[in-house]
């Protein structure tokens, strides 16, 4: 482990106050995540329903594509993390979004189950590097004290995108409307066209833009003051040797099993309980919309109390929401589900990334996220496949989701044991402004 001391003197700033560029990157993260994640993750239930109706494939067969995508992510995650730290988040996002576009074009040509698996594998390959991991790395680089709230706003993309796009997607894939093939083809072309303008303004680090984390050097009112900067450069080998890294990774994976299972099957659960596919997609959209508000709340809470405690609380709330989902048969119960699951799911999003940045610093953040995704994706692979298999054999999701909710509770309690590691030494350097 190396301790890096920042000793650069900051130049005198004479320009008028302006918006710190890090916040523009937060907005850009929101937009990129909204566009890249919603049709891939948020809308997976819509694709599953469309293909089930068109080809007659079982839910186990269809869930396997998403599960294989998680297995792929567990293998690719460390590679993406290394690439983020080697070639920069900007280049990784460009490559990832381009691959997503190719994957959706392949999906539009699907004629067999094997072709569906191949196309979704390409989509998930692109999704591994096309948004969340590299953009969270960017935010981690640009923020320190405001890291959690910044990640909360950046993570809104998935929620806002799902709220706006999933109901629209459910309408578009109907055979009487655009249909799933033309919708997929249109998405693929859109991604290939949008990738350049979407990545043009990404700046990998504040140093690249003549700034420091949180924009301390750009604040006129802070001239003459000093700022303490302590940067710990953790080598990834040092990180994976710590017990807390594995506690966070495994507990996050146990909670994420619920997310993957709900992402694939919730719309189908609601359809089986008497809702139309459009209404089910709307309920999911409202859930994701509320989770966006919860992300801001989680970001605020995470900057005020220990993040491991906050992850424990919100993870338990999320598990409660999964149980409620099994009994939704009215608008009132749907509303309760939206609030409970949306709160637990949403608040966890910024906390899961921010705790890794707080515990292990920003120098190896990409690698830390990438390697911690291995156990997370492996467990996320199991969730939807297990739920689909249980449904095909029993005709009900009840047992599967009770078991998954129990695993989520256990994983959430495990965060209480994820204490912040203590570096061997602690040194700070004073950086004078002006």
C-alpha positions in Angstrom: 0.0 0.0 0.0 1.3 3.4 -0.9 0.4 6.7 0.5 0.2 9.5 -2.0 0.6 13.0 -0.8 -0.8 15.8 -3.0 1.6 18.8 -2.8 0.6 20.8 -5.8 0.0 24.4 -5.2 -3.3 25.5 -6.7 -3.2 28.6 -8.9 -5.0 31.8 -7.9 -8.5 31.9 -9.3 -9.8 35.2 -10.5 -12.9 34.1 -12.5 -16.4 34.3 -11.2 -18.0 31.3 -9.4 -19.3 28.6 -11.7 -20.8 25.2 -11.5 -18.2 22.6 -10.6 -17.7 20.4 -13.7 -18.1 17.3 -11.5 -21.8 18.1 -11.2 -22.1 18.2 -15.0 -20.5 14.8 -15.1 -23.2 13.6 -12.6 -25.9 14.8 -15.0 -24.1 13.1 -17.9 -23.9 9.9 -15.8 -27.6 10.1 -15.2 -28.4 10.4 -18.9 -26.0 7.6 -20.0 -27.4 5.2 -17.4 -31.0 6.1 -18.3 -30.4 5.3 -21.9 -28.1 2.3 -21.6 -29.6 0.4 -18.6 -33.4 0.8 -19.0 -33.9 -1.3 -22.1 -31.3 -3.8 -20.9 -32.1 -4.2 -17.2 -35.3 -2.4 -16.5 -37.2 -3.7 -19.5 -36.0 -7.3 -19.4 -39.4 -8.5 -18.2 -41.0 -6.9 -21.3 -38.6 -8.8 -23.6 -39.2 -12.0 -21.8 -43.0 -11.7 -22.2 -42.7 -10.8 -25.9 -40.5 -13.8 -26.7 -42.6 -16.1 -24.5 -45.6 -15.1 -26.5 -43.8 -15.3 -29.9 -41.8 -18.5 -29.6 -43.5 -20.3 -26.7 -40.2 -20.7 -24.7 -40.4 -21.4 -21.0 -39.6 -18.9 -18.4 -36.6 -21.0 -17.3 -35.2 -20.9 -20.8 -35.8 -17.2 -21.1 -34.4 -16.5 -17.6 -31.3 -18.4 -18.5 -30.3 -15.7 -21.0 -30.3 -13.1 -18.2 -28.5 -15.5 -15.8 -25.8 -16.3 -18.4 -25.4 -12.5 -18.7 -24.7 -12.3 -15.0 -22.1 -15.1 -15.3 -20.6 -13.2 -18.2 -20.5 -10.1 -16.0 -18.7 -11.9 -13.2 -15.9 -12.8 -15.7 -15.9 -9.5 -17.6 -16.2 -7.3 -14.5 -12.5 -7.5 -13.4 -11.4 -6.9 -17.0 -13.7 -3.9 -17.3 -12.3 -2.6 -14.0 -8.7 -3.0 -15.3 -9.6 -1.3 -18.6 -11.2 1.6 -16.7 -8.0 2.2 -14.8 -5.8 1.6 -17.8 -7.5 3.4 -20.8 -9.9 5.6 -18.9 -13.7 5.5 -18.3 -14.4 7.5 -21.4 -13.0 5.0 -23.8 -14.7 2.1 -21.9 -18.1 3.8 -22.1 -17.7 4.4 -25.8 -16.8 0.8 -26.5 -19.6 -0.6 -24.2 -22.4 1.5 -25.7 -21.3 0.5 -29.2 -21.5 -3.2 -28.3 -25.0 -2.7 -26.8 -26.1 -1.3 -30.1 -24.7 -4.3 -32.0 -26.4 -6.7 -29.5 -29.8 -5.2 -30.0 -29.5 -5.4 -33.8 -28.6 -9.1 -33.4 -31.7 -9.5 -31.1 -34.0 -8.1 -33.8 -32.9 -11.0 -36.0 -33.5 -13.8 -33.5 -35.0 -17.0 -34.9 -33.9 -19.5 -32.4 -33.1 -19.9 -28.7 -29.4 -20.1 -29.4 -29.5 -16.8 -31.4 -31.4 -15.2 -28.5 -28.7 -16.3 -26.0 -25.9 -15.0 -28.3 -27.6 -11.6 -28.9 -28.3 -11.1 -25.2 -24.7 -12.1 -24.3 -23.5 -9.3 -26.6 -25.9 -6.9 -25.1 -24.8 -7.8 -21.5 -21.1 -7.6 -22.6 -21.7 -4.0 -23.7 -23.8 -3.2 -20.6 -20.9 -4.4 -18.4 -18.8 -1.5 -19.6 -21.3 0.9 -21.1 -22.5 2.8 -18.1 -22.6 2.1 -14.4 -19.0 0.9 -13.6 -17.0 3.4 -15.6 -19.3 6.3 -14.8 -19.3 5.5 -11.1 -15.5 5.5 -11.3 -15.7 9.0 -12.9 -17.9 10.3 -10.0 -15.6 8.7 -7.4 -12.7 10.5 -9.0 -14.4 13.9 -9.0 -15.9 13.8 -5.5 -14.7 13.1 -2.0 -16.8 14.5 0.8 -19.9 14.7 -1.5 -19.2 11.3 -3.0 -22.4 9.5 -1.9 -24.9 12.2 -2.8 -23.1 12.6 -6.2 -23.4 8.9 -6.8 -27.1 9.1 -5.7 -27.9 11.7 -8.4 -25.8 9.8 -11.0 -27.6 6.6 -10.2 -30.9 8.2 -10.9 -30.5 7.3 -14.5 -31.7 3.7 -14.1 -34.7 4.8 -12.1 -35.7 7.7 -14.3 -35.1 5.7 -17.5 -37.2 2.7 -16.2 -40.0 5.1 -15.1 -40.2 6.8 -18.5 -39.0 4.1 -20.9 -40.2 0.7 -19.7 -43.9 1.5 -20.0 -43.2 3.0 -23.5 -41.2 -0.2 -24.3 -44.1 -2.4 -23.2 -46.4 -0.5 -25.6 -43.9 -0.5 -28.5 -43.3 -4.3 -28.5 -46.9 -5.1 -28.9 -47.6 -6.8 -32.3 -50.3 -4.3 -33.0 -47.8 -1.4 -32.6 -44.1 -1.5 -33.6 -43.4 -5.1 -32.5 -40.4 -6.4 -30.6 -38.2 -6.9 -33.7 -38.4 -3.4 -35.0 -38.2 -2.0 -31.4 -34.9 -3.9 -30.9 -33.6 -2.8 -34.3 -34.4 0.8 -33.6 -32.7 0.7 -30.2 -29.6 -0.8 -31.8 -29.3 1.9 -34.4 -30.0 4.6 -31.7 -27.1 3.4 -29.5 -24.6 3.4 -32.4 -25.6 6.9 -33.4 -25.7 8.3 -29.8 -22.5 6.8 -28.5 -20.2 9.7 -29.7 -22.2 12.6 -28.4 -22.9 10.7 -25.2 -19.2 10.2 -24.4 -17.7 13.4 -25.8 -17.8 15.4 -22.6 -16.5 12.7 -20.2 -13.5 13.8 -18.2 -11.8 10.9 -16.4 -10.5 12.9 -13.4 -10.6 16.4 -12.0 -6.8 16.7 -12.5 -7.5 16.3 -16.3 -9.6 19.4 -16.1 -7.4 21.4 -13.8 -9.5 20.7 -10.7 -9.4 18.8 -7.4 -12.1 16.5 -5.9 -15.3 18.5 -4.8 -14.0 21.5 -6.7 -12.2 23.1 -3.7 -9.8 24.9 -6.0 -12.5 26.6 -8.0 -14.2 28.3 -5.1 -13.3 32.0 -4.8 -14.6 32.2 -1.3 -12.1 29.6 -0.2 -9.0 31.4 -1.4 -6.4 31.6 1.2 -7.6 28.6 3.0 -5.9 25.2 3.0 -7.4 21.9 2.2 -6.3 18.6 3.6 -5.9 15.9 1.0 -5.1 12.3 2.0 -5.0 9.8 -0.9 -4.4 6.2 -0.3 -3.3 4.2 -3.3 -4.5 0.6 -2.6 -3.1 -2.0 -4.9 -5.9 -4.4 -6.0 -4.0 -7.3 -4.5 -4.0 -5.6 -1.1 -7.7 -4.9 -1.4 -8.7 -8.5 -2.2 -6.7 -9.7 0.8 -8.9 -7.8 3.2 -11.8 -9.5 4.9 -14.1 -6.4 4.5 -13.8 -6.5 0.7 -15.3 -10.0 0.6 -17.9 -9.2 3.2 -19.1 -6.2 1.1 -18.9 -8.2 -2.2 -20.8 -11.3 -0.9 -23.4 -9.4 1.1 -24.0 -7.1 -1.9 -24.4 -10.2 -4.1 -26.9 -11.7 -1.7 -29.0 -8.6 -1.8 -28.6 -8.3 -5.5 -30.1 -11.7 -6.1 -33.4 -10.1 -5.3 -32.8 -7.3 -7.8 -32.0 -9.7 -10.7 -35.0 -11.9 -9.9 -37.4 -9.0 -9.6 -36.1 -7.4 -12.8 -36.8 -10.5 -14.8 -40.0 -11.7 -13.2 -41.9 -8.9 -11.5 -43.8 -7.9 -14.6 -44.6 -11.6 -15.2 -45.7 -12.0 -11.5 -48.1 -9.1 -11.9 -49.4 -10.4 -15.2 -50.1 -13.8 -13.5 -52.0 -11.9 -10.7 -54.4 -10.4 -13.2 -52.7 -7.2 -14.4 -52.2 -6.4 -18.1 -48.6 -6.3 -19.3 -48.9 -2.5 -19.8 -50.2 -2.0 -16.3 -47.5 -4.3 -14.9 -44.9 -2.3 -16.7 -46.4 0.9 -15.4 -46.2 -0.4 -11.8 -42.6 -1.3 -12.4 -42.0 2.1 -13.9 -43.5 3.8 -10.8 -41.3 1.6 -8.6 -38.2 2.7 -10.4 -39.4 6.3 -10.4 -39.8 6.2 -6.6 -36.4 4.5 -6.3 -34.9 7.5 -7.9 -36.1 9.7 -5.0 -34.8 7.1 -2.7 -31.4 7.3 -4.2 -31.1 10.9 -3.2 -32.3 10.0 0.2 -29.7 7.2 0.4 -27.0 9.6 -0.7 -27.9 12.1 2.0 -28.1 9.4 4.7 -24.8 7.8 3.5 -22.9 11.1 4.0 -24.2 11.3 7.6 -24.2 7.8 9.1 -21.9 4.8 8.5 -22.6 3.4 5.1 -22.5 -0.2 6.2 -25.4 0.5 8.7 -27.4 2.3 6.1 -26.9 -0.7 3.7 -28.1 -3.1 6.3 -31.3 -1.1 6.9 -32.2 -0.4 3.3 -31.4 -4.0 2.3 -33.9 -5.3 4.8 -36.5 -2.9 3.6 -35.8 -4.1 0.0 -36.4 -7.8 1.1 -39.7 -6.8 2.7 -40.8 -5.3 -0.6 -40.1 -8.6 -2.4 -42.5 -10.4 0.0 -45.2 -7.8 -0.6 -44.9 -8.3 -4.4 -46.3 -11.8 -4.0 -49.6 -10.4 -2.7 -50.3 -7.5 -5.0 -53.9 -7.7 -6.2 -55.0 -4.1 -5.8 -53.9 -0.5 -6.4 -53.4 0.0 -2.6 -51.0 -3.0 -2.3 -49.2 -2.0 -5.5 -48.7 1.5 -3.9 -47.3 -0.1 -0.8 -44.9 -2.2 -2.9 -43.8 0.8 -4.9 -42.8 2.7 -1.7 -41.2 -0.2 0.2 -39.3 -1.9 -2.5 -38.5 1.4 -4.3 -37.1 2.8 -1.0 -34.9 -0.2 -0.2 -33.7 -0.8 -3.8 -33.0 2.9 -4.6 -31.2 3.9 -1.4 -28.8 0.9 -1.8 -27.6 2.0 -5.2 -25.3 5.0 -4.2 -24.3 3.4 -0.9 -23.0 0.2 -2.6 -20.6 2.2 -4.8 -19.7 4.9 -2.2 -18.7 2.5 0.5 -16.1 1.0 -1.8 -14.7 4.5 -2.6 -14.6 5.5 1.0 -12.9 2.3 2.2 -10.4 1.8 -0.7 -9.8 5.3 -2.2 -10.0 6.4 -5.8 -6.8 5.2 -7.4 -7.9 1.6 -7.9 -11.6 2.2 -7.7 -12.3 0.7 -11.2 -10.5 -2.5 -10.3 -12.2 -2.7 -6.9 -15.6 -2.4 -8.5 -14.7 -4.9 -11.2 -13.4 -7.6 -8.9 -16.2 -7.1 -6.4 -18.7 -7.7 -9.3 -17.5 -11.3 -9.6 -19.4 -12.8 -6.6 -22.3 -10.3 -7.1 -22.9 -11.3 -10.7 -22.6 -15.0 -9.8 -25.4 -14.7 -7.3 -27.4 -12.5 -9.6 -27.2 -15.3 -12.1 -28.8 -17.7 -9.7 -31.8 -15.5 -8.7 -33.9 -15.3 -11.9 -32.9 -18.8 -13.0 -34.1 -20.2 -9.7 -37.3 -18.2 -9.7 -38.1 -19.3 -13.3 -37.3 -23.0 -12.5 -39.6 -22.9 -9.5 -42.4 -21.3 -11.5 -42.1 -23.9 -14.3 -42.2 -26.8 -11.8 -44.8 -25.5 -9.3 -46.8 -22.9 -11.2 -46.1 -20.3 -8.6 -43.3 -17.8 -7.6 -44.2 -17.9 -3.9 -41.6 -20.3 -2.6 -38.8 -18.9 -4.7 -39.3 -15.3 -3.7 -39.7 -16.2 0.0 -36.3 -18.0 -0.1 -34.7 -15.1 -2.0 -36.1 -12.6 0.4 -34.6 -14.6 3.3 -31.2 -14.6 1.6 -31.5 -10.9 1.1 -32.2 -10.3 4.8 -29.2 -12.4 5.8 -26.9 -10.5 3.3 -28.2 -7.2 4.6 -27.4 -8.1 8.2 -23.9 -9.1 7.1 -23.1 -5.5 6.2 -23.0 -4.7 10.0 -19.6 -6.6 10.0 -18.2 -4.6 7.1 -16.0 -2.2 9.2 -13.8 0.4 7.4 -10.2 -0.8 7.2 -7.5 1.1 8.9 -4.5 2.0 6.8 -1.2 1.3 8.4 -0.4 5.0 8.6 -2.3 8.2 7.9 -0.7 11.2 6.5 -2.3 14.4 5.1 -0.9 17.2 3.0 -2.0 20.7 3.1 -2.9 22.2 -0.2 -3.0 26.0 -0.1 -5.5 27.9 -2.3 -4.0 31.0 -3.8 
